[in-house]
Amino acid sequence: MTELMIRPVAEQDYASWRPLWDGYNAFYDRQGPTALPEEITRTTWARFFDDREPMHAVVAERNGKLLGLVHYLFHRSTISIAPICYLQDLFTSEAARGQGVGRALIEAVYARAATAGAYRVYWQTFNTNSTAMLLYDKVADKPGITIYRKSL
Protein backbone atom coordinates (compact mmCIF):
# COMPACT_ATOMS: atom_id res chain seq x y z
CA MET A 1 0.00 0.00 0.00
CA THR A 2 1.34 3.41 -0.93
CA GLU A 3 1.90 6.05 1.70
CA LEU A 4 -0.99 8.28 2.69
CA MET A 5 -0.43 11.91 1.74
CA ILE A 6 -2.09 14.66 3.76
CA ARG A 7 -2.10 18.01 1.97
CA PRO A 8 -4.07 21.23 1.52
CA VAL A 9 -6.90 20.93 -0.95
CA ALA A 10 -6.11 22.33 -4.41
CA GLU A 11 -8.52 23.96 -6.83
CA GLN A 12 -8.09 21.07 -9.27
CA ASP A 13 -9.37 18.67 -6.55
CA TYR A 14 -12.98 19.79 -6.85
CA ALA A 15 -14.21 16.76 -8.81
CA SER A 16 -12.67 14.39 -6.24
CA TRP A 17 -13.53 16.51 -3.19
CA ARG A 18 -17.20 16.86 -4.14
CA PRO A 19 -18.19 13.19 -3.65
CA LEU A 20 -16.57 13.26 -0.19
CA TRP A 21 -18.42 16.49 0.64
CA ASP A 22 -21.67 14.98 -0.60
CA GLY A 23 -21.02 11.83 1.47
CA TYR A 24 -20.41 13.95 4.56
CA ASN A 25 -23.64 15.85 4.04
CA ALA A 26 -25.58 12.63 3.39
CA PHE A 27 -24.24 11.22 6.67
CA TYR A 28 -25.71 14.23 8.48
CA ASP A 29 -28.97 13.83 6.52
CA ARG A 30 -28.48 16.96 4.42
CA GLN A 31 -29.93 15.51 1.24
CA GLY A 32 -33.21 15.59 -0.64
CA PRO A 33 -35.47 18.32 0.80
CA THR A 34 -32.88 19.12 3.50
CA ALA A 35 -29.95 19.31 1.09
CA LEU A 36 -27.58 22.24 1.27
CA PRO A 37 -28.23 24.76 -1.48
CA GLU A 38 -25.61 24.59 -4.23
CA GLU A 39 -24.66 28.19 -3.42
CA ILE A 40 -23.39 27.07 0.01
CA THR A 41 -21.16 24.41 -1.54
CA ARG A 42 -19.79 26.88 -4.11
CA THR A 43 -19.16 29.51 -1.43
CA THR A 44 -17.54 27.00 0.92
CA TRP A 45 -15.23 25.80 -1.86
CA ALA A 46 -14.26 29.37 -2.79
CA ARG A 47 -13.47 30.22 0.85
CA PHE A 48 -10.73 27.57 0.96
CA PHE A 49 -8.77 29.59 -1.62
CA ASP A 50 -9.41 33.10 -0.26
CA ASP A 51 -6.52 34.29 1.91
CA ARG A 52 -8.89 36.64 3.76
CA GLU A 53 -11.00 33.72 5.00
CA PRO A 54 -10.20 31.82 8.21
CA MET A 55 -11.55 28.59 6.64
CA HIS A 56 -9.19 25.84 5.44
CA ALA A 57 -9.38 22.37 3.90
CA VAL A 58 -7.00 19.43 3.95
CA VAL A 59 -7.40 16.15 2.10
CA ALA A 60 -5.99 12.65 2.43
CA GLU A 61 -4.74 11.12 -0.80
CA ARG A 62 -3.36 7.71 -1.73
CA ASN A 63 -2.44 6.60 -5.25
CA GLY A 64 -3.90 9.82 -6.67
CA LYS A 65 -7.33 9.21 -5.09
CA LEU A 66 -8.83 11.40 -2.37
CA LEU A 67 -9.90 9.29 0.60
CA GLY A 68 -10.93 11.92 3.11
CA LEU A 69 -11.36 15.58 3.92
CA VAL A 70 -11.21 17.85 6.91
CA HIS A 71 -12.35 21.47 7.06
CA TYR A 72 -11.38 23.77 9.89
CA LEU A 73 -11.47 27.42 10.79
CA PHE A 74 -9.95 29.78 13.32
CA HIS A 75 -11.94 32.13 15.50
CA ARG A 76 -11.45 34.46 18.45
CA SER A 77 -12.55 33.78 21.98
CA THR A 78 -13.39 35.86 25.02
CA ILE A 79 -11.20 33.60 27.18
CA SER A 80 -7.98 33.68 25.19
CA ILE A 81 -5.83 36.00 23.13
CA ALA A 82 -4.73 33.06 20.98
CA PRO A 83 -7.18 31.84 18.34
CA ILE A 84 -9.21 28.66 18.69
CA CYS A 85 -9.46 26.11 15.90
CA TYR A 86 -12.84 24.58 15.13
CA LEU A 87 -12.62 21.32 13.20
CA GLN A 88 -15.93 21.61 11.39
CA ASP A 89 -16.11 18.72 8.93
CA LEU A 90 -14.30 15.37 8.90
CA PHE A 91 -15.15 12.60 6.48
CA THR A 92 -13.47 9.57 4.97
CA SER A 93 -14.72 7.41 2.16
CA GLU A 94 -16.28 4.17 3.29
CA ALA A 95 -13.51 2.16 1.61
CA ALA A 96 -10.83 4.07 3.57
CA ARG A 97 -12.34 3.65 7.03
CA GLY A 98 -10.25 1.81 9.59
CA GLN A 99 -6.99 2.68 7.79
CA GLY A 100 -5.92 5.65 9.91
CA VAL A 101 -7.17 8.30 7.48
CA GLY A 102 -9.41 10.07 10.00
CA ARG A 103 -6.67 10.11 12.62
CA ALA A 104 -4.15 11.47 10.09
CA LEU A 105 -6.55 14.26 9.13
CA ILE A 106 -7.17 15.20 12.77
CA GLU A 107 -3.43 15.19 13.45
CA ALA A 108 -2.93 17.46 10.42
CA VAL A 109 -5.39 19.96 11.89
CA TYR A 110 -3.59 19.77 15.24
CA ALA A 111 -0.29 20.58 13.53
CA ARG A 112 -1.72 23.46 11.52
CA ALA A 113 -3.50 24.88 14.57
CA ALA A 114 -0.29 24.75 16.61
CA THR A 115 1.60 26.52 13.82
CA ALA A 116 -1.11 29.22 13.77
CA GLY A 117 -0.73 29.74 17.52
CA ALA A 118 -4.13 28.28 18.43
CA TYR A 119 -4.42 27.01 21.97
CA ARG A 120 -7.22 24.50 21.34
CA VAL A 121 -8.83 22.42 18.62
CA TYR A 122 -12.40 21.29 19.17
CA TRP A 123 -15.24 19.72 17.24
CA GLN A 124 -18.66 18.22 17.78
CA THR A 125 -20.47 15.14 16.55
CA PHE A 126 -23.81 13.48 17.04
CA ASN A 127 -24.08 11.23 20.10
CA THR A 128 -25.08 8.46 17.68
CA ASN A 129 -21.78 8.66 15.74
CA SER A 130 -20.36 5.84 17.85
CA THR A 131 -17.86 4.54 15.29
CA ALA A 132 -16.16 7.93 14.91
CA MET A 133 -16.31 8.47 18.66
CA LEU A 134 -14.09 5.40 19.16
CA LEU A 135 -11.35 7.37 17.38
CA TYR A 136 -12.23 10.72 18.94
CA ASP A 137 -11.96 9.26 22.44
CA LYS A 138 -8.35 8.28 21.61
CA VAL A 139 -7.21 11.61 20.17
CA ALA A 140 -9.04 14.22 22.27
CA ASP A 141 -10.74 14.91 25.58
CA LYS A 142 -14.52 14.87 25.92
CA PRO A 143 -15.36 17.85 28.17
CA GLY A 144 -19.01 16.91 28.74
CA ILE A 145 -20.40 20.09 27.23
CA THR A 146 -23.96 20.11 25.92
CA ILE A 147 -24.64 22.24 22.87
CA TYR A 148 -27.81 24.29 22.47
CA ARG A 149 -28.78 25.94 19.22
CA LYS A 150 -31.65 27.67 17.53
CA SER A 151 -31.94 28.09 13.79
CA LEU A 152 -32.96 31.56 12.72
C-alpha positions as a Markdown table, in Angstrom:
| # | Residue | x | y | z |
|---|---|---|---|---|
| 1 | Met | 0.0 | 0.0 | 0.0 |
| 2 | Thr | 1.3 | 3.4 | -0.9 |
| 3 | Glu | 1.9 | 6.1 | 1.7 |
| 4 | Leu | -1.0 | 8.3 | 2.7 |
| 5 | Met | -0.4 | 11.9 | 1.7 |
| 6 | Ile | -2.1 | 14.7 | 3.8 |
| 7 | Arg | -2.1 | 18.0 | 2.0 |
| 8 | Pro | -4.1 | 21.2 | 1.5 |
| 9 | Val | -6.9 | 20.9 | -0.9 |
| 10 | Ala | -6.1 | 22.3 | -4.4 |
| 11 | Glu | -8.5 | 24.0 | -6.8 |
| 12 | Gln | -8.1 | 21.1 | -9.3 |
| 13 | Asp | -9.4 | 18.7 | -6.6 |
| 14 | Tyr | -13.0 | 19.8 | -6.8 |
| 15 | Ala | -14.2 | 16.8 | -8.8 |
| 16 | Ser | -12.7 | 14.4 | -6.2 |
| 17 | Trp | -13.5 | 16.5 | -3.2 |
| 18 | Arg | -17.2 | 16.9 | -4.1 |
| 19 | Pro | -18.2 | 13.2 | -3.6 |
| 20 | Leu | -16.6 | 13.3 | -0.2 |
| 21 | Trp | -18.4 | 16.5 | 0.6 |
| 22 | Asp | -21.7 | 15.0 | -0.6 |
| 23 | Gly | -21.0 | 11.8 | 1.5 |
| 24 | Tyr | -20.4 | 14.0 | 4.6 |
| 25 | Asn | -23.6 | 15.9 | 4.0 |
| 26 | Ala | -25.6 | 12.6 | 3.4 |
| 27 | Phe | -24.2 | 11.2 | 6.7 |
| 28 | Tyr | -25.7 | 14.2 | 8.5 |
| 29 | Asp | -29.0 | 13.8 | 6.5 |
| 30 | Arg | -28.5 | 17.0 | 4.4 |
| 31 | Gln | -29.9 | 15.5 | 1.2 |
| 32 | Gly | -33.2 | 15.6 | -0.6 |
| 33 | Pro | -35.5 | 18.3 | 0.8 |
| 34 | Thr | -32.9 | 19.1 | 3.5 |
| 35 | Ala | -29.9 | 19.3 | 1.1 |
| 36 | Leu | -27.6 | 22.2 | 1.3 |
| 37 | Pro | -28.2 | 24.8 | -1.5 |
| 38 | Glu | -25.6 | 24.6 | -4.2 |
| 39 | Glu | -24.7 | 28.2 | -3.4 |
| 40 | Ile | -23.4 | 27.1 | 0.0 |
| 41 | Thr | -21.2 | 24.4 | -1.5 |
| 42 | Arg | -19.8 | 26.9 | -4.1 |
| 43 | Thr | -19.2 | 29.5 | -1.4 |
| 44 | Thr | -17.5 | 27.0 | 0.9 |
| 45 | Trp | -15.2 | 25.8 | -1.9 |
| 46 | Ala | -14.3 | 29.4 | -2.8 |
| 47 | Arg | -13.5 | 30.2 | 0.8 |
| 48 | Phe | -10.7 | 27.6 | 1.0 |
| 49 | Phe | -8.8 | 29.6 | -1.6 |
| 50 | Asp | -9.4 | 33.1 | -0.3 |
| 51 | Asp | -6.5 | 34.3 | 1.9 |
| 52 | Arg | -8.9 | 36.6 | 3.8 |
| 53 | Glu | -11.0 | 33.7 | 5.0 |
| 54 | Pro | -10.2 | 31.8 | 8.2 |
| 55 | Met | -11.5 | 28.6 | 6.6 |
| 56 | His | -9.2 | 25.8 | 5.4 |
| 57 | Ala | -9.4 | 22.4 | 3.9 |
| 58 | Val | -7.0 | 19.4 | 4.0 |
| 59 | Val | -7.4 | 16.2 | 2.1 |
| 60 | Ala | -6.0 | 12.6 | 2.4 |
| 61 | Glu | -4.7 | 11.1 | -0.8 |
| 62 | Arg | -3.4 | 7.7 | -1.7 |
| 63 | Asn | -2.4 | 6.6 | -5.2 |
| 64 | Gly | -3.9 | 9.8 | -6.7 |
| 65 | Lys | -7.3 | 9.2 | -5.1 |
| 66 | Leu | -8.8 | 11.4 | -2.4 |
| 67 | Leu | -9.9 | 9.3 | 0.6 |
| 68 | Gly | -10.9 | 11.9 | 3.1 |
| 69 | Leu | -11.4 | 15.6 | 3.9 |
| 70 | Val | -11.2 | 17.8 | 6.9 |
| 71 | His | -12.4 | 21.5 | 7.1 |
| 72 | Tyr | -11.4 | 23.8 | 9.9 |
| 73 | Leu | -11.5 | 27.4 | 10.8 |
| 74 | Phe | -9.9 | 29.8 | 13.3 |
| 75 | His | -11.9 | 32.1 | 15.5 |
| 76 | Arg | -11.4 | 34.5 | 18.4 |
| 77 | Ser | -12.5 | 33.8 | 22.0 |
| 78 | Thr | -13.4 | 35.9 | 25.0 |
| 79 | Ile | -11.2 | 33.6 | 27.2 |
| 80 | Ser | -8.0 | 33.7 | 25.2 |
| 81 | Ile | -5.8 | 36.0 | 23.1 |
| 82 | Ala | -4.7 | 33.1 | 21.0 |
| 83 | Pro | -7.2 | 31.8 | 18.3 |
| 84 | Ile | -9.2 | 28.7 | 18.7 |
| 85 | Cys | -9.5 | 26.1 | 15.9 |
| 86 | Tyr | -12.8 | 24.6 | 15.1 |
| 87 | Leu | -12.6 | 21.3 | 13.2 |
| 88 | Gln | -15.9 | 21.6 | 11.4 |
| 89 | Asp | -16.1 | 18.7 | 8.9 |
| 90 | Leu | -14.3 | 15.4 | 8.9 |
| 91 | Phe | -15.2 | 12.6 | 6.5 |
| 92 | Thr | -13.5 | 9.6 | 5.0 |
| 93 | Ser | -14.7 | 7.4 | 2.2 |
| 94 | Glu | -16.3 | 4.2 | 3.3 |
| 95 | Ala | -13.5 | 2.2 | 1.6 |
| 96 | Ala | -10.8 | 4.1 | 3.6 |
| 97 | Arg | -12.3 | 3.6 | 7.0 |
| 98 | Gly | -10.2 | 1.8 | 9.6 |
| 99 | Gln | -7.0 | 2.7 | 7.8 |
| 100 | Gly | -5.9 | 5.6 | 9.9 |
| 101 | Val | -7.2 | 8.3 | 7.5 |
| 102 | Gly | -9.4 | 10.1 | 10.0 |
| 103 | Arg | -6.7 | 10.1 | 12.6 |
| 104 | Ala | -4.2 | 11.5 | 10.1 |
| 105 | Leu | -6.6 | 14.3 | 9.1 |
| 106 | Ile | -7.2 | 15.2 | 12.8 |
| 107 | Glu | -3.4 | 15.2 | 13.5 |
| 108 | Ala | -2.9 | 17.5 | 10.4 |
| 109 | Val | -5.4 | 20.0 | 11.9 |
| 110 | Tyr | -3.6 | 19.8 | 15.2 |
| 111 | Ala | -0.3 | 20.6 | 13.5 |
| 112 | Arg | -1.7 | 23.5 | 11.5 |
| 113 | Ala | -3.5 | 24.9 | 14.6 |
| 114 | Ala | -0.3 | 24.7 | 16.6 |
| 115 | Thr | 1.6 | 26.5 | 13.8 |
| 116 | Ala | -1.1 | 29.2 | 13.8 |
| 117 | Gly | -0.7 | 29.7 | 17.5 |
| 118 | Ala | -4.1 | 28.3 | 18.4 |
| 119 | Tyr | -4.4 | 27.0 | 22.0 |
| 120 | Arg | -7.2 | 24.5 | 21.3 |
| 121 | Val | -8.8 | 22.4 | 18.6 |
| 122 | Tyr | -12.4 | 21.3 | 19.2 |
| 123 | Trp | -15.2 | 19.7 | 17.2 |
| 124 | Gln | -18.7 | 18.2 | 17.8 |
| 125 | Thr | -20.5 | 15.1 | 16.5 |
| 126 | Phe | -23.8 | 13.5 | 17.0 |
| 127 | Asn | -24.1 | 11.2 | 20.1 |
| 128 | Thr | -25.1 | 8.5 | 17.7 |
| 129 | Asn | -21.8 | 8.7 | 15.7 |
| 130 | Ser | -20.4 | 5.8 | 17.9 |
| 131 | Thr | -17.9 | 4.5 | 15.3 |
| 132 | Ala | -16.2 | 7.9 | 14.9 |
| 133 | Met | -16.3 | 8.5 | 18.7 |
| 134 | Leu | -14.1 | 5.4 | 19.2 |
| 135 | Leu | -11.4 | 7.4 | 17.4 |
| 136 | Tyr | -12.2 | 10.7 | 18.9 |
| 137 | Asp | -12.0 | 9.3 | 22.4 |
| 138 | Lys | -8.3 | 8.3 | 21.6 |
| 139 | Val | -7.2 | 11.6 | 20.2 |
| 140 | Ala | -9.0 | 14.2 | 22.3 |
| 141 | Asp | -10.7 | 14.9 | 25.6 |
| 142 | Lys | -14.5 | 14.9 | 25.9 |
| 143 | Pro | -15.4 | 17.8 | 28.2 |
| 144 | Gly | -19.0 | 16.9 | 28.7 |
| 145 | Ile | -20.4 | 20.1 | 27.2 |
| 146 | Thr | -24.0 | 20.1 | 25.9 |
| 147 | Ile | -24.6 | 22.2 | 22.9 |
| 148 | Tyr | -27.8 | 24.3 | 22.5 |
| 149 | Arg | -28.8 | 25.9 | 19.2 |
| 150 | Lys | -31.7 | 27.7 | 17.5 |
| 151 | Ser | -31.9 | 28.1 | 13.8 |
| 152 | Leu | -33.0 | 31.6 | 12.7 |
